[in-house]
Amino acid sequence: MVVSMIMFFTMLFQQPTVYDFSFTSLDGKQVNLADFKGKQLLIVNTASKCGFTKQYKELQELHEQYGDKLVVIGFPSDNFGGQEFADNQAIAEFCEKNFGVNFILAEKSDVKGEHISPLFKYLTSAENPDFKGDIKWNFEKFLIGKDGKLVHRYRSKTNPMDAEITKQII
């Protein structure tokens, strides 16, 4: 009885991790982040018509080079200046045609504001010494450790293949 109560309170007060979240992919499949336990994640808010859109190329390169250790997931968003296509099919076609993207892409999501996705609400409010608070622009990156906790948050200007990121991939 005492052991059961201890387990209950441990679960009740345990800090959430990204493994507590799921999302729908561009192709309509449900993706549970818990399926990636034991790997690091790089979660990126993306946009197809942004000055940083060329980072899709480096995200794909990161996926190809570190795919055995790291899962790259893009979250297309239209929260910054109308820089994303209206529908998921157009986003998928653009990413494949222009950058050969075959890493996971979520369906179009809000990454800030009134309709922010639960995952991004967690990421931007989680205890984070790097940059707590709202996402400022497209292509901000959240590196998640194998334990499901935030390791570091990178602003848009940090290239996905920058040593600042790659040295963190273990």
C-alpha positions as CSV (number, residue, x, y, z in Angstrom):
1,M,0.0,0.0,0.0
2,V,2.8,2.4,1.0
3,V,4.7,1.6,-2.2
4,S,1.6,2.2,-4.3
5,M,1.1,5.6,-2.7
6,I,4.8,6.6,-3.3
7,M,4.5,5.6,-7.0
8,F,1.3,7.5,-7.3
9,F,2.8,10.7,-5.9
10,T,6.0,10.3,-7.9
11,M,3.9,10.1,-11.1
12,L,1.7,13.0,-10.0
13,F,4.7,15.4,-9.4
14,Q,7.0,14.2,-12.1
15,Q,8.1,16.9,-14.5
16,P,6.5,16.6,-17.9
17,T,8.8,15.8,-20.9
18,V,8.2,16.0,-24.7
19,Y,7.3,12.3,-24.5
20,D,3.9,13.4,-23.1
21,F,2.9,14.9,-26.4
22,S,1.8,13.8,-29.8
23,F,1.0,15.5,-33.1
24,T,-0.5,14.7,-36.6
25,S,2.0,14.5,-39.4
26,L,1.6,16.1,-42.8
27,D,0.3,12.8,-44.2
28,G,-2.4,12.6,-41.4
29,K,-0.7,10.0,-39.2
30,Q,-0.7,10.3,-35.4
31,V,2.9,10.6,-34.1
32,N,3.6,10.0,-30.4
33,L,6.9,11.6,-29.3
34,A,7.3,8.7,-26.7
35,D,8.0,6.5,-29.7
36,F,11.4,8.3,-30.0
37,K,12.6,7.6,-26.4
38,G,16.3,6.9,-26.4
39,K,17.0,9.4,-29.3
40,Q,17.5,13.1,-29.3
41,L,15.0,15.3,-31.0
42,L,15.4,18.5,-32.9
43,I,12.0,20.2,-33.1
44,V,11.9,23.2,-35.5
45,N,9.1,25.6,-36.4
46,T,9.4,26.0,-40.2
47,A,7.9,28.1,-43.1
48,S,8.1,27.6,-46.8
49,K,8.4,31.3,-47.8
50,C,10.9,32.7,-45.3
51,G,14.4,34.0,-45.6
52,F,15.5,31.0,-43.4
53,T,13.6,28.5,-45.6
54,K,17.0,27.4,-47.1
55,Q,17.6,25.8,-43.7
56,Y,15.4,22.9,-44.9
57,K,18.5,21.7,-46.8
58,E,20.6,21.7,-43.6
59,L,17.8,20.0,-41.6
60,Q,17.7,17.3,-44.2
61,E,21.5,17.0,-44.1
62,L,21.3,16.7,-40.3
63,H,18.7,14.1,-40.6
64,E,20.8,12.0,-43.0
65,Q,24.0,12.4,-41.1
66,Y,22.7,11.8,-37.6
67,G,19.5,9.9,-38.1
68,D,20.6,7.0,-36.0
69,K,20.9,9.3,-33.0
70,L,18.6,12.3,-33.8
71,V,15.0,12.7,-35.0
72,V,14.4,15.9,-36.9
73,I,10.8,17.1,-36.8
74,G,9.6,20.2,-38.7
75,F,6.4,22.0,-37.6
76,P,5.2,24.3,-40.5
77,S,3.7,27.4,-39.1
78,D,2.0,30.5,-40.5
79,N,2.5,32.6,-37.4
80,F,5.0,35.0,-38.9
81,G,4.0,37.2,-41.8
82,G,1.9,34.6,-43.8
83,Q,5.0,32.7,-44.9
84,E,3.5,29.2,-45.1
85,F,1.2,27.6,-47.7
86,A,-2.5,27.3,-46.9
87,D,-2.6,23.5,-46.9
88,N,-0.5,20.5,-45.9
89,Q,-0.3,19.0,-49.3
90,A,1.3,22.2,-50.8
91,I,3.8,22.2,-47.9
92,A,4.8,18.6,-48.5
93,E,5.2,19.1,-52.2
94,F,7.3,22.3,-51.7
95,C,9.6,20.6,-49.2
96,E,10.1,17.5,-51.3
97,K,10.5,19.2,-54.6
98,N,12.9,22.0,-53.4
99,F,14.8,20.3,-50.6
100,G,14.3,16.6,-50.8
101,V,12.9,16.6,-47.3
102,N,12.1,13.2,-45.9
103,F,12.4,13.8,-42.2
104,I,9.1,14.1,-40.3
105,L,6.9,17.1,-40.9
106,A,3.9,17.8,-38.7
107,E,0.7,19.3,-40.1
108,K,0.6,23.1,-40.1
109,S,0.5,24.2,-36.5
110,D,0.4,27.4,-34.4
111,V,3.7,27.9,-32.5
112,K,2.5,31.0,-30.6
113,G,-0.6,33.0,-29.9
114,E,-4.1,32.0,-28.8
115,H,-4.1,28.7,-30.7
116,I,-0.6,27.6,-29.8
117,S,-0.1,23.8,-30.0
118,P,0.3,22.1,-26.6
119,L,3.8,21.0,-27.6
120,F,5.0,24.5,-28.3
121,K,3.2,25.9,-25.3
122,Y,5.3,23.4,-23.3
123,L,8.5,24.1,-25.1
124,T,8.3,27.9,-24.7
125,S,7.3,27.7,-21.1
126,A,9.4,24.9,-19.9
127,E,12.2,25.8,-17.6
128,N,14.8,26.9,-20.1
129,P,17.8,29.1,-19.4
130,D,18.4,29.6,-23.2
131,F,15.4,31.5,-24.3
132,K,12.2,31.2,-22.3
133,G,9.2,32.8,-23.9
134,D,7.5,33.2,-27.3
135,I,9.1,32.1,-30.5
136,K,10.4,35.2,-32.3
137,W,10.5,33.9,-35.9
138,N,10.5,30.8,-38.2
139,F,13.2,28.2,-37.8
140,E,13.8,28.3,-34.0
141,K,15.1,25.0,-32.9
142,F,14.6,23.0,-29.7
143,L,17.1,20.2,-29.0
144,I,15.7,17.6,-26.8
145,G,17.8,15.1,-24.9
146,K,17.3,11.3,-24.8
147,D,15.5,11.8,-21.5
148,G,12.8,14.0,-23.2
149,K,14.0,17.2,-21.6
150,L,15.0,20.4,-23.3
151,V,18.8,20.6,-23.8
152,H,19.0,23.9,-25.6
153,R,17.0,26.3,-27.7
154,Y,18.5,28.0,-30.7
155,R,17.2,31.1,-32.5
156,S,16.5,31.2,-36.2
157,K,20.0,32.4,-37.3
158,T,21.7,29.3,-36.0
159,N,22.2,27.0,-38.9
160,P,21.1,23.4,-38.3
161,M,24.6,22.0,-39.2
162,D,26.4,24.6,-37.0
163,A,28.9,23.0,-34.6
164,E,26.9,24.6,-31.8
165,I,24.2,22.0,-32.5
166,T,26.1,19.1,-33.9
167,K,28.5,19.0,-30.9
168,Q,25.4,18.4,-28.7
169,I,24.4,15.3,-30.7
170,I,25.5,12.2,-28.7
